[in-house]
Amino acid sequence: MKMKYLFASTGFLALLGFIGVFTQEILFLSFFAFAVDLQYFFVKEDEMWETYMCRSAARAFCLGMFTMAVFSFFSFILGSPAGEALVGGLAAGWAAAIAGNAVLVAIYSFSAQRALKEE
């Protein structure tokens, strides 16, 4: 399986946004942001693209784990029950990883486009 199909398949998470449309849970509407990942079905895959996608995913994973640990620790210290601290930490870590990956992919793709224009 090509890497671009793996990255593009995360765009199907946007379908979860329809839960927010048909229910009162408006937080599900944020899943529509994943629709931008569907563009990877049409990207020309090369070594540089694969490198910066993997690099951004690895750094976003580490950011998510660090955020989860810090959020869970401080939530527990501030008096939240252990289960709530863990769930809050998982949610914060997941959100940080998604946001970090999106920002890093944008930075890497803009710098790659700039490098191609300078040649």
C-alpha positions as CSV (number, residue, x, y, z in Angstrom):
1,M,0.0,0.0,0.0
2,K,1.4,3.4,-0.9
3,M,2.0,5.8,1.9
4,K,-0.2,8.5,0.3
5,Y,-3.3,6.2,0.6
6,L,-2.5,5.7,4.3
7,F,-2.3,9.4,4.9
8,A,-5.3,10.2,2.7
9,S,-7.5,7.7,4.4
10,T,-7.5,9.8,7.6
11,G,-9.7,12.2,5.5
12,F,-12.6,9.7,6.0
13,L,-12.7,10.8,9.7
14,A,-14.6,13.8,8.4
15,L,-17.6,11.6,8.1
16,L,-17.8,11.7,12.0
17,G,-18.7,15.4,11.5
18,F,-22.2,14.3,10.4
19,I,-22.8,13.2,14.0
20,G,-22.6,16.8,15.0
21,V,-25.0,17.8,12.1
22,F,-27.7,15.3,13.1
23,T,-27.3,15.6,16.9
24,Q,-26.8,18.3,19.5
25,E,-23.1,17.4,20.0
26,I,-21.5,20.3,18.1
27,L,-17.9,19.2,19.0
28,F,-18.2,16.5,16.4
29,L,-18.3,19.2,13.7
30,S,-14.6,19.7,14.3
31,F,-14.1,16.3,12.5
32,F,-14.9,18.0,9.2
33,A,-11.3,19.5,9.4
34,F,-10.0,16.0,8.4
35,A,-11.5,16.5,4.9
36,V,-8.4,18.3,3.9
37,D,-6.5,15.0,4.2
38,L,-8.4,13.7,1.2
39,Q,-6.1,15.8,-1.0
40,Y,-3.4,13.2,-0.5
41,F,-5.1,10.9,-2.9
42,F,-4.0,13.3,-5.7
43,V,-0.5,14.2,-4.5
44,K,2.5,13.1,-6.4
45,E,4.3,10.9,-4.0
46,D,8.1,11.1,-3.9
47,E,10.8,10.5,-1.3
48,M,10.8,14.1,-0.1
49,W,7.0,14.0,0.4
50,E,7.2,10.7,2.3
51,T,10.1,11.9,4.4
52,Y,8.3,15.1,5.6
53,M,5.0,13.3,6.2
54,C,6.7,10.6,8.3
55,R,8.8,13.3,10.1
56,S,5.7,15.3,11.0
57,A,3.8,12.3,12.1
58,A,6.7,11.2,14.4
59,R,7.0,14.6,16.0
60,A,3.3,15.0,16.4
61,F,3.1,11.6,18.1
62,C,5.8,12.7,20.6
63,L,4.0,16.0,21.2
64,G,0.7,14.2,21.8
65,M,2.3,11.8,24.4
66,F,4.0,14.6,26.2
67,T,0.8,16.7,26.3
68,M,-1.1,13.7,27.5
69,A,1.3,13.1,30.4
70,V,1.5,16.7,31.5
71,F,-2.3,17.3,31.3
72,S,-3.0,14.0,33.1
73,F,-0.5,14.8,35.8
74,F,-1.6,18.3,36.5
75,S,-5.3,17.4,36.4
76,F,-4.7,14.7,39.0
77,I,-2.6,17.1,41.1
78,L,-5.3,19.7,40.9
79,G,-7.9,17.3,42.3
80,S,-9.5,15.5,39.4
81,P,-10.2,11.8,39.9
82,A,-7.6,9.6,38.3
83,G,-10.0,8.3,35.6
84,E,-11.1,11.8,34.6
85,A,-7.5,13.0,34.6
86,L,-6.6,10.2,32.2
87,V,-9.5,10.7,29.8
88,G,-8.8,14.5,29.8
89,G,-5.1,13.8,29.1
90,L,-5.9,11.4,26.3
91,A,-8.2,14.0,24.7
92,A,-5.7,16.8,25.1
93,G,-2.9,14.6,23.7
94,W,-4.9,13.5,20.7
95,A,-5.8,17.1,19.9
96,A,-2.2,18.3,20.3
97,A,-1.0,15.5,18.0
98,I,-3.5,16.3,15.3
99,A,-2.8,20.0,15.5
100,G,0.9,19.5,15.6
101,N,0.8,17.2,12.6
102,A,-1.3,19.7,10.6
103,V,1.1,22.6,11.4
104,L,4.2,20.6,10.7
105,V,2.9,19.2,7.4
106,A,2.0,22.8,6.3
107,I,5.5,24.0,7.3
108,Y,7.3,21.2,5.5
109,S,5.1,21.4,2.3
110,F,5.5,25.2,2.1
111,S,9.3,25.0,2.5
112,A,9.4,22.2,-0.1
113,Q,7.4,24.3,-2.6
114,R,9.7,27.3,-1.9
115,A,12.8,25.2,-2.5
116,L,11.3,24.0,-5.8
117,K,10.6,27.5,-6.9
118,E,14.2,28.6,-6.1
119,E,15.7,26.0,-8.3
